[in-house]
Structures are given as C-alpha cells and as structure tokens.
Amino acid sequence: SGIAGTILERFPDLAREEAWPVQGGSLSSLLHHACDRGDLELTRILLGLDERLDEALDTNGLSPLHLAVLRGSVVILEEFLNKAPLSFYSLTPSKESVFHLAARNNNMDAFVFMAESVG
C-alpha cells in the first residue's frame, strides 16, 4: 500500500492524532487530511485501521466524510460507503446533511452518487 501504509503500519498512533492542518486552517485528524486532499490510498488505509476514525470532528465540527463531500470526491465517498456507511447520516454543527453540503457546493456527481447509493 505504498509509503503511507508502511508508515502507518510502523506508527499506527499517527492515524489517531488530531492535530493535522487542513485547508482553511482548521485542525483535524489524518483521515480529514486524506479526505480533504482526495487521497484514496490513505483514506482506504485509515478506514481499515480503525472504524471509529470516521467519527472524528475537526475544529469546525466537520467529519472526514463532510470534507470529502465538500470536495466532491466520489471515489472517497465510495470508500466510506463500503467501510463506514453510517457516517452518511452525520450532520454538521449547522444541522446540514451530506446531501445539503453537496447541493450547496454544486457537487452534483457527489449528490447523485449518494442519492443512488445511500438515500
């Protein structure tokens, strides 16, 4: 699984750290960072390490899945559907669903994928 897999295999606690900067300056988990960048390999590795990582909230109250939806990354959404399907029901602090986030940000591919797969 590449260098990321090797590093996380040797240092699994890095996956649980909650001080990784993401776009916009908020602090978050490594899974947030992977979802924000659209890094499928790292997302796959992290979701495989600990199923609870999908529940982490960044300093803005957003989950890793929320960031993937904001970025419109359908391949990341597919990984969440396979490994953390309940995360699609999480709400933002302002009570927006993943569908609201996709629609508000004109991420129609993400919206259609979720509507066909989740909703």
Beta strands, then each sheet from edge to edge (+ up, - down):
strand 1: 20-21
strand 2: 27-28
sheet 1: 1+ 2-
end
